[in-house]
């Protein structure tokens, strides 16, 4: 589980600047169409999202502000490009697996399938209806990793 680090924020911001290249700096000589950060906390990913001001229907500042409501309810986030912006959210199986819980913390309680599904639906509503993502989809069969795409 990630724990917020100001050093990681700075490095992740640089990584996003390199990856988005010309969409962040019109004189950038380098970019990547396919990349993803490691898992970040909500605080870290909010700082990273603002680097990309606009790309298609993606507005970094707007997305960063909107996901704040999930702080302490998710395991973490990954941000990058799959040609266009993609934001991945990983959901916890247990309460001690949410972001900002340090390694070695006491074991929590399992998160029910119903609570997990309710969180997935809340995320889907946000990304599809409020943030104009093109799609919100599961990335595997676990029901705990989802991605919003803007392109």
N, C-alpha and C positions, 0 to 999 in steps of 0.2 A: 504494500500500500504506500503510495507516495505521501511524503510530508513536505510541505512548502519550503523551498530554499531560494533565497534571493540570487544566489550564484547560478542555480539552474534556470531561473527566469531569464537572466542576461544571456546565457548560452543558448537557450531555446529561442529567444528573440533573434539572435544572429542566425541561427539555423533556418528560421522562417524567412528572414531577409534573403538568404542565399537561395532557398527553394523557390520563393515566389518571384525573385529577380525583378524583371521589368514591370511587374505589377506593383512593386513597392518603390522601385527606383528606375525611372525610364532609361538611365544610362547603365544599368546593371549588365555586365558582360556574361552572366551565368544564371541559369535557373534549372529547375528539375520539374518535370511533369508528374513524377511519382515519388513521393516521400511521405514520411510520417514521423512525428516526434515519438519519444518514449512516453510512457504514461506520466501525466502531469496532474497536479491537484487543480481544483477549480480556480484558485487564486493564480496559479502559474499559467494555466491556459487562458484565463481572462487577459493577462498581460501580453500573451503571445498573439491572441486573436486581433488585438487592436493594431498590430503591425500591418495587416492587410485591410486597408480602409474600405475598399470596394472591389468586388470581382463578381460579375454577373449580378445575381440578386443577393449575394453575400455582402453584408456590411459588418465588418469586424467589431466595431464599437457596440453596435446593436446586439449582436450575438453574445458578446462578452457580458453585457449587462443582463441579458435575459437568462443566461445559464446560472447566474448567481443563486437563484432559488434552489438549485440542486446541491449546493455546498453541504457537505456532511451526509449526503444521501447516496452518493456514488462512490465507486472505488477509484475512478480516475478518468482522464480524458487523453486523447491523442489528436493532434491536428496536423494536417498536411494537405497534399494534393493527390488526387486521382484524376489527373488532367485539370480539374477545377477543385475548389476548396472542399475538404471532407473533414468532418469532426466526428470522432469515434468516442463513444461513452462505454465504459465497462462498469457493470453493476455488481455489487457484492452478493455473495451467498450467505454470509454471516454478518452480524452487526459489527464485529470487530474488524471487518475487512473494508470499512468505509475509509475514505481519504482522511489524512491527518491523524490516524491512529498509529502510534509508533509500533515497530516490531516488538514482539514480546509482551504486548498488552494482554490482559486476561481474555480468555475465549468468551465471545458473546453468544447471542442466540441466533439460530437459523432464521433467515428471512423467508417468510411464506411465499409460495407461488403466487398467491393472490396479491400480496403487497408488491412483489416484483412486477407482476403484470400491470398493476395500477401505475407504477412508476414508468413503465414502458409507454403506457398510453398517455401519460402526462408529457413525457418527452416527445412522443409522436405529435401530439397537439401543438406543442411549442414550435417544433421545427417545421412542420408542414403548414400550419395555419397562421402562425405569428411571424416566423422568420423566413418564409418563402423558400424553403429547401425544395429541390426537385423530387427528392425521395428520402425516406427514412427506412432502413432495412436492417435485418439481422445479419451479422457477419458469420455466424456459426450456428450450430444446433443447440447450444446451451441455453439460449434465451437470456444471456447476460452481456452480450457485446453487440452494439448497434452503431450504425453510421448514418449521419445526415450528409447529403451531397447537394452541392449547388452547381450543377452543370451536367 
